[in-house]
Amino acid sequence: GPVLSGLKNLIAKKLSEEEEEQKVKVVAKKERHL
């Protein structure tokens, strides 16, 4: 139903946001070493 697809969208959005945060942290670590 619509509720389930809405939940899936929320979860997908949350996962992609967490991935972006991880990338930012990795980049920050690399930049600190330079």
C-alpha positions in Angstrom: 0.0 0.0 0.0 0.9 3.7 0.0 2.1 3.5 3.6 4.7 0.8 2.8 6.1 2.6 -0.3 6.3 5.8 1.8 8.3 3.9 4.5 10.6 2.5 1.8 11.2 6.0 0.4 12.0 7.3 4.0 14.4 4.5 4.6 16.1 4.9 1.2 16.4 8.7 1.9 17.9 8.0 5.4 20.4 5.5 4.0 21.6 7.8 1.3 22.0 10.7 3.8 24.0 8.4 6.1 26.2 7.4 3.1 26.8 11.1 2.2 27.8 11.8 5.9 30.3 8.8 5.7 31.8 10.2 2.5 32.1 13.6 4.0 33.9 12.1 7.1 36.3 10.1 4.8 37.1 13.2 2.8 37.7 15.3 5.9 40.1 12.6 7.2 42.0 12.6 3.9 42.2 16.4 3.9 43.6 16.5 7.4 46.5 14.2 6.4 47.5 16.6 3.6 
